[in-house]
Amino acid sequence: MTTLKLHNTKTRKREVFTPIDPNNVRMYVCGPTVYDRAHLGNARPVIVFDVLYRLLRHVYGADHVTYVRNFTDIDDKINARSAQSGRPIGQITDETTQWFLDDMAAVGALEPDHMPRATQYVPQMIAMIEDLIAKGHAYAAEGHVLFAVDSYKAYGALSGRSVDDMIAGARVEVAPYKRNPMDFVLWKPSDADTPGWDSPWGRGRPGWHIECSAMAFDLLGPHFDIHGGGNDLMFPHHENEIAQSCCAHPASGFADVWLHNEMLQVEGKKMSKSLGNFFTVRDLLDQGVPGEVIRFVMLSTHYRKPMDWTQSKREEAEKTLRKWYALAITQDAGAPDDVLIGLLADDLNTAGAITHLHKLAGAGDAAGLRAGLRMLGMMGDLMPEWAAQAAFDLTDYEAFLSDARVTAMETKDFSHVDRIKAMLTHAGVQVKMSKDGVILTPTADFDADKLEVL
């Protein structure tokens, strides 16, 4: 069996992955807060952990992997969007949840086995909060319930920061009902205009962190294999998840392996609306950027390195994928080769895997190339127009141009060759001529009808 090695944030080293139960490998990944379109940075963890999901299914079997990714549909941003727009909260979250699923499908992501919504798990959250109070790890105050950070001695171990450092570096909410500035909210009161549920502490709603602990426990149990997300969630979200989960289930240890992807930049700068470089996945799709191109660019950088989205990378990715499609379209996808699986098993080395695909393409290994692309979540049914273009047989046109070129070299008159090249270019065909012969490749503008003049 393939040996997986993953960089565990918790231990700060690369470790051999040993599942708790090889027949039930379990992974939880923090999902989106659904109040708007997913921006490009939101797509990175989805794509990263989709590749890991595919790899786990390949190694352990599709029936032996359980992947959970949640939707946060209780949040003050959602409440604010509802107040601003006058639309019901449920309508907003239903719409944006479907937007997210559609956009992530467009970049080739499989749907997880479970996609729980926070609103579906409020009773479980209340039960966990009651248990934490009973065990002395939480306290009620003025309609709130707060987790007592000083009751969990290992707090800060994941991020490697002391409590003093975390207080200095974080925007800690100061409130008179807190015993400690670092104590975080498990439950808070709701007014008449805010969604709320009945609880032992009055009508209110859960805090952000408790939802993931409650859903992970319900769907995966107190002890599971992998927890993932962006490194911006490491503190406070993941740190708080660990604290409340380990205190609620002290013998469990919560997640064995923690994986965090680095953030995304655009043209070397942090993506932000103020810089004018902020855009959503849907913005790119509507501009005609295929989802597989977005995915290819994302996977060209290792997940633990900052990923820089640039126009040149996008163009190069499309050029490469079109060339690979033309080579691989005629082949059935078999099993990916051991080299590619070995690269992915080495802490998800997707950049190395893409380099390997370049080698397969260069060697003309169409079957191996297609299998590798499928393993990375590409070469699916996302771009039928590319498949049609790649499948169009240009062999006769290559022979026609080759013959004209031979004649031109004898007569020293290349005007006919130039006219043929111009017609091919006008039809959206890239023309390459070398001492080895003529290669014609359909481009994004390919139009077979324009070739009739030839």
N, C-alpha and C positions, 0 to 999 in steps of 0.2 A: 504493500500500500504506500502511496505517496506520503512523504513526510512534510508536513506544513511547519513553517517557521514564521512567527508573527511578532512584531515589536510591541511588547506589552507596556503601555504607559505606566501601569501600576508598579512594575519592577524596573522600568527604564532599560530594558534589554530585550534582545531578540531571543525568543524561546521556542522550543519544539512544542507545537500545539498537541495536547493530549485531551481529547474530549472526556467529559464526565461519563457519558454513555455514548459510544460510537453509533448506537442505533437511534439516538435522539439528540443530535447536535443542535444546540439552541443559541440563537443570536437575537439581540434586541438592539435597535438603532433608533435614536431620537428623530422624530419626524417633524413636519412643519407646523407652525401656527397658521391656521387658515383664515386669513382676512384679505389676501390680495394674491396676485400672480407670483409664482416662484421666480426669483431673480436667478441669474446665472450661477452665483455662489451657492444657492440652495441645491443646484443640480449636482455639485461635486460629491457630497457624501452619498447621495442616491446612487450615482454611477460607481463610486468606489466600492460601496458595500454590495451593490448588485454583482460586481465581479467576484467578490468574496463568496457571496451566496451561490453563484454558479460553480465556483471552485469547490466549495463544500459539498454541493450536490454531486459533482463529478467524482470526488474522492469517496464520499460515504454513501452515496445513493440518494436520489431525489426524495424518496420516502423516509429518509432518516435525518432530514434537516428541517428545523422549524425557525422561520424568520418572522420577527414581529417588528413593525414600524408604526408608531402611533400618529394620530392627528390631535393636536392641541386645539380644541374648539371651545375652551373656556379661557378667556384672556381679556385683559383690559383694552388691548388694541382692537379686538373684535367689538367690544362694547362701544368704544369710541367711533369705530366705523359705522356701527348701527345708528348711533346718535347723530352722526354727521349726515348720513344718507337717508335716514328715516325708514330704512328697510329692516325687517325682522332679523334677529341674529341667526336663527336657524336657516333662513334663506341665504344669508351671506356665507355661512360655513358650508352649506350643501353645495353651493355654486363653486366656491373656491377650492373645496376638496376635489370636486370633479375636474376643475381646471388643472390642479396639481397632478392628478392621475393621468390626464390626457397628455400633459406636457412631458411627464416622466416616461410615459409609454413611447412618446415620439423620440426620446433619446435612448430607447432600447432597453429600459429597465423592466425587469419582471416584477409583477406585483408580489409583495410578501405573502406569507401564508396567513398572517393575521394583520389587520390594520385597524386597531381599536381606536375609538374616539373617546376623549376624556369624559364627555357627557354620559357615556354608557357605563362608566365605572365609578360614579360618585359614591354609591353605597360601599364599595370596596375601599375607597379612600377614607371614608368616615370610620370604617371598622379599623383600618390601620392606625389612624390618628388616635382613636380610643385606646388601642393597645399600647401605643407609645406613651400616652399619658399614664396609663396604669403601670408601666414599667419605669416611670420617672424620667423619661427622655423628652417629654413635652409638657406644656402647661397652658391653661386657658387664662386669658386676660382681656377684659373689655370686648367680648365678642370674638376675639381672635384666639387662635391656638398657635403657639410657637414651638419650634424644636429648640431644645436647650443644647447648644453646641458644646458646652463644656462637659456634657454628660457622655460625649463620645471622644475618647482620648486620641483616637487615630485620625481625627478630623484634620484635613490638609495633606494627608499622605499621598493622594493621587496627584495633586498639582505640585507637591513638594514645597508648599509655602507654610509658614507659621501663621497662627491666627493673627498675630500683630501685623505681619506683612499683608495679610488679606484685608484687614481693616483699613490699613493705609492705602492699599491699591484699589479698593473697590468702593462703589457708591453704596455705602451701607445706610439703609433707612433708619433714621433715628426716631424712636417712638417711646413715649413714656411708659408703655406697658411692657417693654422689653426688659428682661433681666440682664441681657448681655447684648451689645451692639451687633454681634454676629448671629444672634438667634434669627431664624428665618420662619416665614409664615407657612403654616400647614393649612390653616382655615382662616377666612376673613369674612366679615359681615357684608351683606348686600342690602342696598336700599331698594325702594319700590321700583326703580327704573332699571335695576341690574339683575341679571339672572341669579337665582338662588335656590337652594335646597334646604329643607328642614334638617336640623342636626341637633345634637345635645347642647350646642353652644349658640343656638338660635339660627335664624335663616341666614344663609351665607353661601360661599362657594370655596372650592379648594384653591390652595396656592399652586404654583406651577410645578414645583419639584415632586410633590407627593403623587401626582398622576402617573409618572413613569414607574415609580416604585410599586404602586398598586397594580398597574396593568402588567408589568413584568412578572410580579408574583402570581397573579391570577392565570396568566397564559404560559409561563415558563417555569414556575416554581420558585422557591427561595434561593436556589443555587443553579446557575446556568453558565454557559461557556463564554460567550463573547458579548460585550456591550460596546457599541460604536457611536460615533458622531463627530462633528467638527470640533477642532481644538478650542474654539470660542466657548464651547459648552463645558469644558473641563472644570472651570470654576465660574460661577458657583453651582451650576446645575448638577453636574455629575458628582461633585464633591458632596452635595446635599443628598443626592440619591443614595450614595453609599452609606452616609451617616444614618439616615432614617431606615434604610433597608436592613443594615447590619444590626441596628438596635432593635428593630422589630423581630428579626430572626437571627439572634446572636450566633447560632451554630452554623449559619449558612455560608457566609463569605460573599454573598451576592454574586457578582460576575468574576470569573477567573481571569479573563483577558480583556483589557481595555484598549481599543484602537481609536486613534484620533487623526483625522485628515487635516492638513494645513489649509490656509485660506486662499482665496482667489484674488488676483489682481487683473486689471485691464490696462494693457499697454504700459506695464510697469508701475501703475499707481493703484492705490486702494479704490475699489469701486464705490462711488458715491454720487448722489444726485447733484451735489454742489459742484462737482468736477465735470458733470455732463457725460460721465462714462458709465452710468448706471443703466442696465437694461435687463429685461426678463428673458426667460427661455422662449416665451411666446413671441417676443419682439424679434428674436433671431429667426424663428421658424417662419414668421410672417414675412420676413425679408428674403425668404428663399434659402436660408441656410439649412441643409438637411440635418435631421437629428443625429445621424451617424457621424456627421462631420463634427458636431459639438462633442459627441462621445469620444471620437478619436483624439481630438485636441486635449480633452481632459485626461485621457489615459496615457498621453505621451509624456506626462510628468508623474513621477512617483508621488503617491498620495501623501507622504510625510514631508514633501517639499512644497513651497508656495507655487501655485500654478498661475502663470501669466497668460491671459487670453489676449492674442493680438490678431490683427487682420491678416498679417502674413502667415501666421500659423493656420488660420482658418483656410486661406487659399491653398496652402501647401497640402493640408489634410484632404481637401476636396480633390485636388489633383491626384494625390496618391490613391485615394479610395476609388476614384474612377478608373484608374489604370488597373488596380487590383480586381475591380469588378469585371473588367473586360477579360482578364485572365481566368478568373475563378468561376465565372457564371456558367460555364459548360460542365462543371464538375459537381458531383454530389458531395455533401459534407460527411466525412467519416469521423473517426476519433482524432482529436488533436494529438500532435506528437509529444513524446516525453520531454523534449527540450522546452517546449512552450509551457507545459504543465509544471515543470521544474522551476521555471522562472516565476510563474505566478505563485507557486508554493513558497518561494523565497520572499516572504513579506510583501506579496502582491506587487511584484516587479513588472508592472504593466508597460513601463517604458522599455525594459529589456525585451518583453514579449513582442512589442511592435518592431523593435530592431530585428528580432528573429523573423518576423513576417516579411520584412524587407528582403532578408536573405532567401526565404522561400520563394518570393516573387522573382527575385533575380535569377534563381535556379530554374524557374519555370515550373515549380511544384504547385500546380493549380489546386490539386486536391488538399494538400497540406495547408495551403494558404486559406482556402475556404473553411476548413475545419478550425484553423486558428482564429479566423475572424468570427466564426460562430461562437467560439469559446469566450471571446471578449465581448459578446453581445452585439456583433455586427453581422453584416451579410444576411440579414433576415429579409422580411418582406416590407421593409420600410420605404424603399425607393424603387418601385416598379419601373419608373421611367428610366432609371439608370440601367436596370436589368435589360429593358428593351433596347436601349442604345448599345449596351455592351454585347447583346446577342446579335445585333445586326452584322451580317457577314460582309466585311469589306475586302475580302481576299481578292475578288475579281478586280476591284479598283486598285489594289496594291500592284497586281500583275500588270494592269493597264498602264499605270504610271511608271513601273519599272521598265516596261518595253519602250515607252516613250523616252525614258531617260537614256536607255542604251542607244537608241537612234540619235538622240541629241548629241551624245558624246561622239558619235561617228561623224555627224554633219556639222558639229560645233554651233548648231542653232537650237537654243534652249527656249525659244518663244512658246512652243507648243507645251513644253513641260510647265512653264510658268502659268499658262492659261489653265491647265489641269489643276495645278496647285491652288490657283485662285478660286476655281469652282469648288474644290473640296473645302477650302477654308470658308467660303461663303455658306456651305452646307453644314458648317459646324464640325469639321473634321480637322484634327491636328495632324500635320504632315511632318514626318521626320525621315530624312534621307541620309544615309551614310554609306560607307564602302560595303557594309554588310547587307544593304538592301533598303527597302521602303517599309515604314511602319505607319499605319493610319489608325488614329484613335478618336472615337466620338467624344466631343466635349459637351458641356452643359447646353450649348446652343444647337446641338445636332438636329438636323431636319432631313430625313431620308428622301422626302419628296424633291428636295433641291438637287439631288444627285441624278435625277432623270435626264438632265441635259447632257450627262456624260454617257 
